[in-house]
């Protein structure tokens, strides 16, 4: 079997047993899928960075509130944790 990715096309207008056909992807389809994978990875990394920044900001806010003399429970109530 070749290393070329394939797609399965299902044509429900054909009789059972003849509906599925396996077709190799074109170079354009392969390039498009690779680009989509790169974009998905970048979006995932952006979401993770945003979550980390939010967590850091929340921790900083809690530390500042506690430094002002609030208890941890009071600080959490203000920050919304």
mmCIF file of the N, C-alpha and C atoms, coordinates in Angstrom:
data_MODEL
# 
_entry.id   MODEL 
# 
loop_
_atom_site.group_PDB 
_atom_site.id 
_atom_site.type_symbol 
_atom_site.label_atom_id 
_atom_site.label_alt_id 
_atom_site.label_comp_id 
_atom_site.label_asym_id 
_atom_site.label_entity_id 
_atom_site.label_seq_id 
_atom_site.pdbx_PDB_ins_code 
_atom_site.Cartn_x 
_atom_site.Cartn_y 
_atom_site.Cartn_z 
_atom_site.occupancy 
_atom_site.B_iso_or_equiv 
_atom_site.pdbx_formal_charge 
_atom_site.auth_seq_id 
_atom_site.auth_comp_id 
_atom_site.auth_asym_id 
_atom_site.auth_atom_id 
_atom_site.pdbx_PDB_model_num 
ATOM 1   N N  . UNK A 1 1  ? 0.839   -1.175 0.000  1.00 0.00 ? 1  UNK A N  1 
ATOM 2   C CA . UNK A 1 1  ? 0.000   0.000  0.000  1.00 0.00 ? 1  UNK A CA 1 
ATOM 3   C C  . UNK A 1 1  ? 0.884   1.238  0.000  1.00 0.00 ? 1  UNK A C  1 
ATOM 4   N N  . UNK A 1 2  ? 0.450   2.283  -0.679 1.00 0.00 ? 2  UNK A N  1 
ATOM 5   C CA . UNK A 1 2  ? 1.272   3.483  -0.795 1.00 0.00 ? 2  UNK A CA 1 
ATOM 6   C C  . UNK A 1 2  ? 1.144   4.358  0.443  1.00 0.00 ? 2  UNK A C  1 
ATOM 7   N N  . UNK A 1 3  ? 2.051   5.330  0.546  1.00 0.00 ? 3  UNK A N  1 
ATOM 8   C CA . UNK A 1 3  ? 2.036   6.257  1.671  1.00 0.00 ? 3  UNK A CA 1 
ATOM 9   C C  . UNK A 1 3  ? 1.167   7.474  1.397  1.00 0.00 ? 3  UNK A C  1 
ATOM 10  N N  . UNK A 1 4  ? 0.569   7.533  0.221  1.00 0.00 ? 4  UNK A N  1 
ATOM 11  C CA . UNK A 1 4  ? -0.285  8.660  -0.129 1.00 0.00 ? 4  UNK A CA 1 
ATOM 12  C C  . UNK A 1 4  ? -1.574  8.594  0.669  1.00 0.00 ? 4  UNK A C  1 
ATOM 13  N N  . UNK A 1 5  ? -1.936  9.690  1.352  1.00 0.00 ? 5  UNK A N  1 
ATOM 14  C CA . UNK A 1 5  ? -3.202  9.697  2.085  1.00 0.00 ? 5  UNK A CA 1 
ATOM 15  C C  . UNK A 1 5  ? -4.376  9.514  1.119  1.00 0.00 ? 5  UNK A C  1 
ATOM 16  N N  . UNK A 1 6  ? -5.430  8.941  1.630  1.00 0.00 ? 6  UNK A N  1 
ATOM 17  C CA . UNK A 1 6  ? -6.608  8.684  0.802  1.00 0.00 ? 6  UNK A CA 1 
ATOM 18  C C  . UNK A 1 6  ? -7.849  9.240  1.473  1.00 0.00 ? 6  UNK A C  1 
ATOM 19  N N  . UNK A 1 7  ? -8.907  9.345  0.692  1.00 0.00 ? 7  UNK A N  1 
ATOM 20  C CA . UNK A 1 7  ? -10.212 9.723  1.221  1.00 0.00 ? 7  UNK A CA 1 
ATOM 21  C C  . UNK A 1 7  ? -11.211 8.688  0.737  1.00 0.00 ? 7  UNK A C  1 
ATOM 22  N N  . UNK A 1 8  ? -12.257 8.519  1.510  1.00 0.00 ? 8  UNK A N  1 
ATOM 23  C CA . UNK A 1 8  ? -13.315 7.584  1.140  1.00 0.00 ? 8  UNK A CA 1 
ATOM 24  C C  . UNK A 1 8  ? -14.516 8.410  0.702  1.00 0.00 ? 8  UNK A C  1 
ATOM 25  N N  . UNK A 1 9  ? -15.003 8.119  -0.487 1.00 0.00 ? 9  UNK A N  1 
ATOM 26  C CA . UNK A 1 9  ? -16.175 8.801  -1.017 1.00 0.00 ? 9  UNK A CA 1 
ATOM 27  C C  . UNK A 1 9  ? -17.332 7.820  -0.973 1.00 0.00 ? 9  UNK A C  1 
ATOM 28  N N  . UNK A 1 10 ? -18.434 8.247  -0.372 1.00 0.00 ? 10 UNK A N  1 
ATOM 29  C CA . UNK A 1 10 ? -19.625 7.401  -0.269 1.00 0.00 ? 10 UNK A CA 1 
ATOM 30  C C  . UNK A 1 10 ? -20.702 8.015  -1.144 1.00 0.00 ? 10 UNK A C  1 
ATOM 31  N N  . UNK A 1 11 ? -21.183 7.241  -2.112 1.00 0.00 ? 11 UNK A N  1 
ATOM 32  C CA . UNK A 1 11 ? -22.233 7.680  -3.028 1.00 0.00 ? 11 UNK A CA 1 
ATOM 33  C C  . UNK A 1 11 ? -23.467 6.828  -2.762 1.00 0.00 ? 11 UNK A C  1 
ATOM 34  N N  . UNK A 1 12 ? -24.432 7.383  -2.053 1.00 0.00 ? 12 UNK A N  1 
ATOM 35  C CA . UNK A 1 12 ? -25.612 6.622  -1.665 1.00 0.00 ? 12 UNK A CA 1 
ATOM 36  C C  . UNK A 1 12 ? -26.567 6.362  -2.820 1.00 0.00 ? 12 UNK A C  1 
ATOM 37  N N  . UNK A 1 13 ? -26.315 6.960  -3.964 1.00 0.00 ? 13 UNK A N  1 
ATOM 38  C CA . UNK A 1 13 ? -27.174 6.702  -5.106 1.00 0.00 ? 13 UNK A CA 1 
ATOM 39  C C  . UNK A 1 13 ? -26.827 5.376  -5.778 1.00 0.00 ? 13 UNK A C  1 
ATOM 40  N N  . UNK A 1 14 ? -25.698 4.788  -5.413 1.00 0.00 ? 14 UNK A N  1 
ATOM 41  C CA . UNK A 1 14 ? -25.276 3.504  -5.994 1.00 0.00 ? 14 UNK A CA 1 
ATOM 42  C C  . UNK A 1 14 ? -25.778 2.367  -5.122 1.00 0.00 ? 14 UNK A C  1 
ATOM 43  N N  . UNK A 1 15 ? -25.864 1.152  -5.677 1.00 0.00 ? 15 UNK A N  1 
ATOM 44  C CA . UNK A 1 15 ? -26.309 0.009  -4.880 1.00 0.00 ? 15 UNK A CA 1 
ATOM 45  C C  . UNK A 1 15 ? -25.291 -0.358 -3.798 1.00 0.00 ? 15 UNK A C  1 
ATOM 46  N N  . UNK A 1 16 ? -25.772 -1.007 -2.751 1.00 0.00 ? 16 UNK A N  1 
ATOM 47  C CA . UNK A 1 16 ? -24.909 -1.430 -1.653 1.00 0.00 ? 16 UNK A CA 1 
ATOM 48  C C  . UNK A 1 16 ? -23.759 -2.257 -2.205 1.00 0.00 ? 16 UNK A C  1 
ATOM 49  N N  . UNK A 1 17 ? -22.581 -2.065 -1.651 1.00 0.00 ? 17 UNK A N  1 
ATOM 50  C CA . UNK A 1 17 ? -21.398 -2.768 -2.122 1.00 0.00 ? 17 UNK A CA 1 
ATOM 51  C C  . UNK A 1 17 ? -20.627 -1.988 -3.171 1.00 0.00 ? 17 UNK A C  1 
ATOM 52  N N  . UNK A 1 18 ? -21.271 -1.010 -3.783 1.00 0.00 ? 18 UNK A N  1 
ATOM 53  C CA . UNK A 1 18 ? -20.612 -0.181 -4.796 1.00 0.00 ? 18 UNK A CA 1 
ATOM 54  C C  . UNK A 1 18 ? -20.584 1.284  -4.380 1.00 0.00 ? 18 UNK A C  1 
ATOM 55  N N  . UNK A 1 19 ? -21.001 1.572  -3.162 1.00 0.00 ? 19 UNK A N  1 
ATOM 56  C CA . UNK A 1 19 ? -21.134 2.959  -2.713 1.00 0.00 ? 19 UNK A CA 1 
ATOM 57  C C  . UNK A 1 19 ? -19.810 3.598  -2.331 1.00 0.00 ? 19 UNK A C  1 
ATOM 58  N N  . UNK A 1 20 ? -18.885 2.833  -1.786 1.00 0.00 ? 20 UNK A N  1 
ATOM 59  C CA . UNK A 1 20 ? -17.644 3.393  -1.289 1.00 0.00 ? 20 UNK A CA 1 
ATOM 60  C C  . UNK A 1 20 ? -16.553 3.311  -2.346 1.00 0.00 ? 20 UNK A C  1 
ATOM 61  N N  . UNK A 1 21 ? -15.809 4.379  -2.463 1.00 0.00 ? 21 UNK A N  1 
ATOM 62  C CA . UNK A 1 21 ? -14.627 4.346  -3.316 1.00 0.00 ? 21 UNK A CA 1 
ATOM 63  C C  . UNK A 1 21 ? -13.500 5.067  -2.586 1.00 0.00 ? 21 UNK A C  1 
ATOM 64  N N  . UNK A 1 22 ? -12.317 4.483  -2.659 1.00 0.00 ? 22 UNK A N  1 
ATOM 65  C CA . UNK A 1 22 ? -11.137 5.038  -2.003 1.00 0.00 ? 22 UNK A CA 1 
ATOM 66  C C  . UNK A 1 22 ? -10.322 5.763  -3.063 1.00 0.00 ? 22 UNK A C  1 
ATOM 67  N N  . UNK A 1 23 ? -10.068 7.042  -2.810 1.00 0.00 ? 23 UNK A N  1 
ATOM 68  C CA . UNK A 1 23 ? -9.401  7.894  -3.792 1.00 0.00 ? 23 UNK A CA 1 
ATOM 69  C C  . UNK A 1 23 ? -8.196  8.553  -3.132 1.00 0.00 ? 23 UNK A C  1 
ATOM 70  N N  . UNK A 1 24 ? -7.030  8.526  -3.772 1.00 0.00 ? 24 UNK A N  1 
ATOM 71  C CA . UNK A 1 24 ? -5.863  9.225  -3.207 1.00 0.00 ? 24 UNK A CA 1 
ATOM 72  C C  . UNK A 1 24 ? -6.103  10.741 -3.189 1.00 0.00 ? 24 UNK A C  1 
ATOM 73  N N  . UNK A 1 25 ? -5.575  11.391 -2.176 1.00 0.00 ? 25 UNK A N  1 
ATOM 74  C CA . UNK A 1 25 ? -5.680  12.845 -2.103 1.00 0.00 ? 25 UNK A CA 1 
ATOM 75  C C  . UNK A 1 25 ? -4.762  13.484 -3.134 1.00 0.00 ? 25 UNK A C  1 
ATOM 76  N N  . UNK A 1 26 ? -5.193  14.613 -3.644 1.00 0.00 ? 26 UNK A N  1 
ATOM 77  C CA . UNK A 1 26 ? -4.349  15.353 -4.573 1.00 0.00 ? 26 UNK A CA 1 
ATOM 78  C C  . UNK A 1 26 ? -3.290  16.119 -3.775 1.00 0.00 ? 26 UNK A C  1 
ATOM 79  N N  . UNK A 1 27 ? -2.286  16.611 -4.460 1.00 0.00 ? 27 UNK A N  1 
ATOM 80  C CA . UNK A 1 27 ? -1.237  17.395 -3.798 1.00 0.00 ? 27 UNK A CA 1 
ATOM 81  C C  . UNK A 1 27 ? -1.836  18.628 -3.139 1.00 0.00 ? 27 UNK A C  1 
ATOM 82  N N  . UNK A 1 28 ? -2.835  19.237 -3.771 1.00 0.00 ? 28 UNK A N  1 
ATOM 83  C CA . UNK A 1 28 ? -3.485  20.414 -3.198 1.00 0.00 ? 28 UNK A CA 1 
ATOM 84  C C  . UNK A 1 28 ? -4.224  20.058 -1.915 1.00 0.00 ? 28 UNK A C  1 
ATOM 85  N N  . UNK A 1 29 ? -4.912  18.916 -1.898 1.00 0.00 ? 29 UNK A N  1 
ATOM 86  C CA . UNK A 1 29 ? -5.631  18.482 -0.700 1.00 0.00 ? 29 UNK A CA 1 
ATOM 87  C C  . UNK A 1 29 ? -4.671  18.167 0.442  1.00 0.00 ? 29 UNK A C  1 
ATOM 88  N N  . UNK A 1 30 ? -3.560  17.551 0.115  1.00 0.00 ? 30 UNK A N  1 
ATOM 89  C CA . UNK A 1 30 ? -2.555  17.236 1.135  1.00 0.00 ? 30 UNK A CA 1 
ATOM 90  C C  . UNK A 1 30 ? -1.989  18.534 1.709  1.00 0.00 ? 30 UNK A C  1 
ATOM 91  N N  . UNK A 1 31 ? -1.662  19.492 0.837  1.00 0.00 ? 31 UNK A N  1 
ATOM 92  C CA . UNK A 1 31 ? -1.124  20.776 1.291  1.00 0.00 ? 31 UNK A CA 1 
ATOM 93  C C  . UNK A 1 31 ? -2.146  21.515 2.146  1.00 0.00 ? 31 UNK A C  1 
ATOM 94  N N  . UNK A 1 32 ? -3.417  21.459 1.754  1.00 0.00 ? 32 UNK A N  1 
ATOM 95  C CA . UNK A 1 32 ? -4.472  22.120 2.522  1.00 0.00 ? 32 UNK A CA 1 
ATOM 96  C C  . UNK A 1 32 ? -4.592  21.503 3.913  1.00 0.00 ? 32 UNK A C  1 
ATOM 97  N N  . UNK A 1 33 ? -4.544  20.184 3.994  1.00 0.00 ? 33 UNK A N  1 
ATOM 98  C CA . UNK A 1 33 ? -4.638  19.516 5.296  1.00 0.00 ? 33 UNK A CA 1 
ATOM 99  C C  . UNK A 1 33 ? -3.431  19.830 6.174  1.00 0.00 ? 33 UNK A C  1 
ATOM 100 N N  . UNK A 1 34 ? -2.260  19.898 5.576  1.00 0.00 ? 34 UNK A N  1 
ATOM 101 C CA . UNK A 1 34 ? -1.066  20.250 6.342  1.00 0.00 ? 34 UNK A CA 1 
ATOM 102 C C  . UNK A 1 34 ? -1.179  21.681 6.874  1.00 0.00 ? 34 UNK A C  1 
ATOM 103 N N  . UNK A 1 35 ? -1.682  22.588 6.031  1.00 0.00 ? 35 UNK A N  1 
ATOM 104 C CA . UNK A 1 35 ? -1.865  23.977 6.454  1.00 0.00 ? 35 UNK A CA 1 
ATOM 105 C C  . UNK A 1 35 ? -2.901  24.062 7.574  1.00 0.00 ? 35 UNK A C  1 
ATOM 106 N N  . UNK A 1 36 ? -3.961  23.291 7.476  1.00 0.00 ? 36 UNK A N  1 
ATOM 107 C CA . UNK A 1 36 ? -4.993  23.273 8.515  1.00 0.00 ? 36 UNK A CA 1 
ATOM 108 C C  . UNK A 1 36 ? -4.417  22.746 9.830  1.00 0.00 ? 36 UNK A C  1 
ATOM 109 N N  . UNK A 1 37 ? -3.545  21.756 9.757  1.00 0.00 ? 37 UNK A N  1 
ATOM 110 C CA . UNK A 1 37 ? -2.921  21.211 10.963 1.00 0.00 ? 37 UNK A CA 1 
ATOM 111 C C  . UNK A 1 37 ? -2.004  22.246 11.615 1.00 0.00 ? 37 UNK A C  1 
ATOM 112 N N  . UNK A 1 38 ? -1.260  22.982 10.809 1.00 0.00 ? 38 UNK A N  1 
ATOM 113 C CA . UNK A 1 38 ? -0.382  24.035 11.322 1.00 0.00 ? 38 UNK A CA 1 
ATOM 114 C C  . UNK A 1 38 ? -1.220  25.124 11.996 1.00 0.00 ? 38 UNK A C  1 
ATOM 115 N N  . UNK A 1 39 ? -2.314  25.511 11.348 1.00 0.00 ? 39 UNK A N  1 
ATOM 116 C CA . UNK A 1 39 ? -3.192  26.544 11.906 1.00 0.00 ? 39 UNK A CA 1 
ATOM 117 C C  . UNK A 1 39 ? -3.829  26.067 13.211 1.00 0.00 ? 39 UNK A C  1 
ATOM 118 N N  . UNK A 1 40 ? -4.264  24.822 13.249 1.00 0.00 ? 40 UNK A N  1 
ATOM 119 C CA . UNK A 1 40 ? -4.875  24.282 14.472 1.00 0.00 ? 40 UNK A CA 1 
ATOM 120 C C  . UNK A 1 40 ? -3.869  24.269 15.617 1.00 0.00 ? 40 UNK A C  1 
ATOM 121 N N  . UNK A 1 41 ? -2.632  23.917 15.323 1.00 0.00 ? 41 UNK A N  1 
ATOM 122 C CA . UNK A 1 41 ? -1.581  23.906 16.343 1.00 0.00 ? 41 UNK A CA 1 
ATOM 123 C C  . UNK A 1 41 ? -1.334  25.318 16.871 1.00 0.00 ? 41 UNK A C  1 
ATOM 124 N N  . UNK A 1 42 ? -1.286  26.292 15.978 1.00 0.00 ? 42 UNK A N  1 
ATOM 125 C CA . UNK A 1 42 ? -1.066  27.683 16.392 1.00 0.00 ? 42 UNK A CA 1 
ATOM 126 C C  . UNK A 1 42 ? -2.227  28.183 17.251 1.00 0.00 ? 42 UNK A C  1 
ATOM 127 N N  . UNK A 1 43 ? -3.450  27.826 16.874 1.00 0.00 ? 43 UNK A N  1 
ATOM 128 C CA . UNK A 1 43 ? -4.617  28.235 17.655 1.00 0.00 ? 43 UNK A CA 1 
ATOM 129 C C  . UNK A 1 43 ? -4.598  27.590 19.040 1.00 0.00 ? 43 UNK A C  1 
ATOM 130 N N  . UNK A 1 44 ? -4.197  26.331 19.109 1.00 0.00 ? 44 UNK A N  1 
ATOM 131 C CA . UNK A 1 44 ? -4.110  25.635 20.393 1.00 0.00 ? 44 UNK A CA 1 
ATOM 132 C C  . UNK A 1 44 ? -3.070  26.303 21.292 1.00 0.00 ? 44 UNK A C  1 
ATOM 133 N N  . UNK A 1 45 ? -1.920  26.638 20.726 1.00 0.00 ? 45 UNK A N  1 
ATOM 134 C CA . UNK A 1 45 ? -0.869  27.300 21.490 1.00 0.00 ? 45 UNK A CA 1 
ATOM 135 C C  . UNK A 1 45 ? -1.342  28.673 21.982 1.00 0.00 ? 45 UNK A C  1 
ATOM 136 N N  . UNK A 1 46 ? -2.110  29.387 21.159 1.00 0.00 ? 46 UNK A N  1 
ATOM 137 C CA . UNK A 1 46 ? -2.634  30.696 21.566 1.00 0.00 ? 46 UNK A CA 1 
ATOM 138 C C  . UNK A 1 46 ? -3.621  30.540 22.721 1.00 0.00 ? 46 UNK A C  1 
ATOM 139 N N  . UNK A 1 47 ? -4.489  29.521 22.651 1.00 0.00 ? 47 UNK A N  1 
ATOM 140 C CA . UNK A 1 47 ? -5.437  29.276 23.740 1.00 0.00 ? 47 UNK A CA 1 
ATOM 141 C C  . UNK A 1 47 ? -4.708  28.932 25.036 1.00 0.00 ? 47 UNK A C  1 
ATOM 142 N N  . UNK A 1 48 ? -3.667  28.121 24.933 1.00 0.00 ? 48 UNK A N  1 
ATOM 143 C CA . UNK A 1 48 ? -2.899  27.743 26.120 1.00 0.00 ? 48 UNK A CA 1 
ATOM 144 C C  . UNK A 1 48 ? -2.174  28.952 26.715 1.00 0.00 ? 48 UNK A C  1 
ATOM 145 N N  . UNK A 1 49 ? -1.618  29.813 25.860 1.00 0.00 ? 49 UNK A N  1 
ATOM 146 C CA . UNK A 1 49 ? -0.928  31.011 26.336 1.00 0.00 ? 49 UNK A CA 1 
ATOM 147 C C  . UNK A 1 49 ? -1.919  31.956 27.011 1.00 0.00 ? 49 UNK A C  1 
ATOM 148 N N  . UNK A 1 50 ? -3.110  32.088 26.445 1.00 0.00 ? 50 UNK A N  1 
ATOM 149 C CA . UNK A 1 50 ? -4.133  32.947 27.040 1.00 0.00 ? 50 UNK A CA 1 
ATOM 150 C C  . UNK A 1 50 ? -4.558  32.414 28.408 1.00 0.00 ? 50 UNK A C  1 
ATOM 151 N N  . UNK A 1 51 ? -4.731  31.103 28.516 1.00 0.00 ? 51 UNK A N  1 
ATOM 152 C CA . UNK A 1 51 ? -5.109  30.503 29.797 1.00 0.00 ? 51 UNK A CA 1 
ATOM 153 C C  . UNK A 1 51 ? -4.007  30.700 30.833 1.00 0.00 ? 51 UNK A C  1 
ATOM 154 N N  . UNK A 1 52 ? -2.761  30.570 30.428 1.00 0.00 ? 52 UNK A N  1 
ATOM 155 C CA . UNK A 1 52 ? -1.646  30.768 31.347 1.00 0.00 ? 52 UNK A CA 1 
ATOM 156 C C  . UNK A 1 52 ? -1.577  32.224 31.805 1.00 0.00 ? 52 UNK A C  1 
ATOM 157 N N  . UNK A 1 53 ? -1.820  33.158 30.894 1.00 0.00 ? 53 UNK A N  1 
ATOM 158 C CA . UNK A 1 53 ? -1.798  34.573 31.249 1.00 0.00 ? 53 UNK A CA 1 
ATOM 159 C C  . UNK A 1 53 ? -2.926  34.902 32.232 1.00 0.00 ? 53 UNK A C  1 
ATOM 160 N N  . UNK A 1 54 ? -4.093  34.316 31.997 1.00 0.00 ? 54 UNK A N  1 
ATOM 161 C CA . UNK A 1 54 ? -5.214  34.541 32.921 1.00 0.00 ? 54 UNK A CA 1 
ATOM 162 C C  . UNK A 1 54 ? -4.889  33.998 34.307 1.00 0.00 ? 54 UNK A C  1 
ATOM 163 N N  . UNK A 1 55 ? -4.308  32.816 34.352 1.00 0.00 ? 55 UNK A N  1 
ATOM 164 C CA . UNK A 1 55 ? -3.962  32.203 35.637 1.00 0.00 ? 55 UNK A CA 1 
ATOM 165 C C  . UNK A 1 55 ? -2.915  33.045 36.365 1.00 0.00 ? 55 UNK A C  1 
ATOM 166 N N  . UNK A 1 56 ? -1.953  33.566 35.634 1.00 0.00 ? 56 UNK A N  1 
ATOM 167 C CA . UNK A 1 56 ? -0.919  34.401 36.246 1.00 0.00 ? 56 UNK A CA 1 
ATOM 168 C C  . UNK A 1 56 ? -1.516  35.700 36.773 1.00 0.00 ? 56 UNK A C  1 
ATOM 169 N N  . UNK A 1 57 ? -2.419  36.302 36.013 1.00 0.00 ? 57 UNK A N  1 
ATOM 170 C CA . UNK A 1 57 ? -3.058  37.542 36.450 1.00 0.00 ? 57 UNK A CA 1 
ATOM 171 C C  . UNK A 1 57 ? -3.911  37.297 37.693 1.00 0.00 ? 57 UNK A C  1 
ATOM 172 N N  . UNK A 1 58 ? -4.588  36.185 37.717 1.00 0.00 ? 58 UNK A N  1 
ATOM 173 C CA . UNK A 1 58 ? -5.424  35.853 38.876 1.00 0.00 ? 58 UNK A CA 1 
ATOM 174 C C  . UNK A 1 58 ? -4.560  35.639 40.119 1.00 0.00 ? 58 UNK A C  1 
ATOM 175 N N  . UNK A 1 59 ? -3.468  34.919 39.959 1.00 0.00 ? 59 UNK A N  1 
ATOM 176 C CA . UNK A 1 59 ? -2.562  34.681 41.086 1.00 0.00 ? 59 UNK A CA 1 
ATOM 177 C C  . UNK A 1 59 ? -1.971  35.995 41.576 1.00 0.00 ? 59 UNK A C  1 
ATOM 178 N N  . UNK A 1 60 ? -1.626  36.886 40.660 1.00 0.00 ? 60 UNK A N  1 
ATOM 179 C CA . UNK A 1 60 ? -1.081  38.190 41.035 1.00 0.00 ? 60 UNK A CA 1 
ATOM 180 C C  . UNK A 1 60 ? -2.118  39.007 41.801 1.00 0.00 ? 60 UNK A C  1 
ATOM 181 N N  . UNK A 1 61 ? -3.347  38.982 41.314 1.00 0.00 ? 61 UNK A N  1 
ATOM 182 C CA . UNK A 1 61 ? -4.414  39.726 41.988 1.00 0.00 ? 61 UNK A CA 1 
ATOM 183 C C  . UNK A 1 61 ? -4.649  39.187 43.392 1.00 0.00 ? 61 UNK A C  1 
ATOM 184 N N  . UNK A 1 62 ? -4.656  37.874 43.527 1.00 0.00 ? 62 UNK A N  1 
ATOM 185 C CA . UNK A 1 62 ? -4.846  37.276 44.853 1.00 0.00 ? 62 UNK A CA 1 
ATOM 186 C C  . UNK A 1 62 ? -3.713  37.681 45.800 1.00 0.00 ? 62 UNK A C  1 
ATOM 187 N N  . UNK A 1 63 ? -2.485  37.643 45.312 1.00 0.00 ? 63 UNK A N  1 
ATOM 188 C CA . UNK A 1 63 ? -1.337  38.006 46.149 1.00 0.00 ? 63 UNK A CA 1 
ATOM 189 C C  . UNK A 1 63 ? -1.423  39.466 46.579 1.00 0.00 ? 63 UNK A C  1 
ATOM 190 N N  . UNK A 1 64 ? -1.831  40.354 45.680 1.00 0.00 ? 64 UNK A N  1 
ATOM 191 C CA . UNK A 1 64 ? -1.934  41.774 46.009 1.00 0.00 ? 64 UNK A CA 1 
ATOM 192 C C  . UNK A 1 64 ? -3.042  42.018 47.033 1.00 0.00 ? 64 UNK A C  1 
ATOM 193 N N  . UNK A 1 65 ? -4.175  41.325 46.868 1.00 0.00 ? 65 UNK A N  1 
ATOM 194 C CA . UNK A 1 65 ? -5.269  41.488 47.820 1.00 0.00 ? 65 UNK A CA 1 
ATOM 195 C C  . UNK A 1 65 ? -4.886  40.965 49.201 1.00 0.00 ? 65 UNK A C  1 
ATOM 196 N N  . UNK A 1 66 ? -4.182  39.844 49.221 1.00 0.00 ? 66 UNK A N  1 
ATOM 197 C CA . UNK A 1 66 ? -3.735  39.298 50.504 1.00 0.00 ? 66 UNK A CA 1 
ATOM 198 C C  . UNK A 1 66 ? -2.694  40.220 51.154 1.00 0.00 ? 66 UNK A C  1 
ATOM 199 N N  . UNK A 1 67 ? -1.888  40.878 50.330 1.00 0.00 ? 67 UNK A N  1 
ATOM 200 C CA . UNK A 1 67 ? -0.892  41.813 50.861 1.00 0.00 ? 67 UNK A CA 1 
ATOM 201 C C  . UNK A 1 67 ? -1.566  43.032 51.500 1.00 0.00 ? 67 UNK A C  1 
ATOM 202 N N  . UNK A 1 68 ? -2.770  43.329 51.040 1.00 0.00 ? 68 UNK A N  1 
ATOM 203 C CA . UNK A 1 68 ? -3.524  44.444 51.622 1.00 0.00 ? 68 UNK A CA 1 
ATOM 204 C C  . UNK A 1 68 ? -4.176  44.068 52.952 1.00 0.00 ? 68 UNK A C  1 
ATOM 205 N N  . UNK A 1 69 ? -4.087  42.785 53.318 1.00 0.00 ? 69 UNK A N  1 
ATOM 206 C CA . UNK A 1 69 ? -4.629  42.353 54.598 1.00 0.00 ? 69 UNK A CA 1 
ATOM 207 C C  . UNK A 1 69 ? -5.892  41.526 54.504 1.00 0.00 ? 69 UNK A C  1 
ATOM 208 N N  . UNK A 1 70 ? -6.346  41.237 53.300 1.00 0.00 ? 70 UNK A N  1 
ATOM 209 C CA . UNK A 1 70 ? -7.532  40.401 53.165 1.00 0.00 ? 70 UNK A CA 1 
ATOM 210 C C  . UNK A 1 70 ? -7.162  38.940 53.411 1.00 0.00 ? 70 UNK A C  1 
ATOM 211 N N  . UNK A 1 71 ? -8.135  38.187 53.889 1.00 0.00 ? 71 UNK A N  1 
ATOM 212 C CA . UNK A 1 71 ? -7.883  36.748 54.039 1.00 0.00 ? 71 UNK A CA 1 
ATOM 213 C C  . UNK A 1 71 ? -7.966  36.110 52.655 1.00 0.00 ? 71 UNK A C  1 
ATOM 214 N N  . UNK A 1 72 ? -7.489  34.889 52.576 1.00 0.00 ? 72 UNK A N  1 
ATOM 215 C CA . UNK A 1 72 ? -7.527  34.190 51.297 1.00 0.00 ? 72 UNK A CA 1 
ATOM 216 C C  . UNK A 1 72 ? -8.965  34.033 50.824 1.00 0.00 ? 72 UNK A C  1 
ATOM 217 N N  . UNK A 1 73 ? -9.890  33.738 51.721 1.00 0.00 ? 73 UNK A N  1 
ATOM 218 C CA . UNK A 1 73 ? -11.302 33.588 51.357 1.00 0.00 ? 73 UNK A CA 1 
ATOM 219 C C  . UNK A 1 73 ? -11.869 34.883 50.817 1.00 0.00 ? 73 UNK A C  1 
ATOM 220 N N  . UNK A 1 74 ? -11.529 36.010 51.452 1.00 0.00 ? 74 UNK A N  1 
ATOM 221 C CA . UNK A 1 74 ? -12.018 37.315 50.987 1.00 0.00 ? 74 UNK A CA 1 
ATOM 222 C C  . UNK A 1 74 ? -11.437 37.643 49.618 1.00 0.00 ? 74 UNK A C  1 
ATOM 223 N N  . UNK A 1 75 ? -10.157 37.376 49.448 1.00 0.00 ? 75 UNK A N  1 
ATOM 224 C CA . UNK A 1 75 ? -9.510  37.650 48.164 1.00 0.00 ? 75 UNK A CA 1 
ATOM 225 C C  . UNK A 1 75 ? -10.119 36.799 47.066 1.00 0.00 ? 75 UNK A C  1 
ATOM 226 N N  . UNK A 1 76 ? -10.380 35.528 47.371 1.00 0.00 ? 76 UNK A N  1 
ATOM 227 C CA . UNK A 1 76 ? -10.995 34.648 46.376 1.00 0.00 ? 76 UNK A CA 1 
ATOM 228 C C  . UNK A 1 76 ? -12.400 35.117 46.024 1.00 0.00 ? 76 UNK A C  1 
ATOM 229 N N  . UNK A 1 77 ? -13.124 35.634 47.011 1.00 0.00 ? 77 UNK A N  1 
ATOM 230 C CA . UNK A 1 77 ? -14.479 36.142 46.748 1.00 0.00 ? 77 UNK A CA 1 
ATOM 231 C C  . UNK A 1 77 ? -14.452 37.334 45.812 1.00 0.00 ? 77 UNK A C  1 
ATOM 232 N N  . UNK A 1 78 ? -13.448 38.177 45.950 1.00 0.00 ? 78 UNK A N  1 
ATOM 233 C CA . UNK A 1 78 ? -13.339 39.356 45.093 1.00 0.00 ? 78 UNK A CA 1 
ATOM 234 C C  . UNK A 1 78 ? -12.909 38.965 43.683 1.00 0.00 ? 78 UNK A C  1 
ATOM 235 N N  . UNK A 1 79 ? -11.914 38.096 43.613 1.00 0.00 ? 79 UNK A N  1 
ATOM 236 C CA . UNK A 1 79 ? -11.369 37.704 42.303 1.00 0.00 ? 79 UNK A CA 1 
ATOM 237 C C  . UNK A 1 79 ? -12.336 36.792 41.570 1.00 0.00 ? 79 UNK A C  1 
ATOM 238 N N  . UNK A 1 80 ? -13.171 36.087 42.293 1.00 0.00 ? 80 UNK A N  1 
ATOM 239 C CA . UNK A 1 80 ? -14.152 35.227 41.640 1.00 0.00 ? 80 UNK A CA 1 
ATOM 240 C C  . UNK A 1 80 ? -13.638 33.819 41.395 1.00 0.00 ? 80 UNK A C  1 
ATOM 241 N N  . UNK A 1 81 ? -12.793 33.330 42.289 1.00 0.00 ? 81 UNK A N  1 
ATOM 242 C CA . UNK A 1 81 ? -12.268 31.987 42.116 1.00 0.00 ? 81 UNK A CA 1 
ATOM 243 C C  . UNK A 1 81 ? -13.188 30.958 42.721 1.00 0.00 ? 81 UNK A C  1 
# 
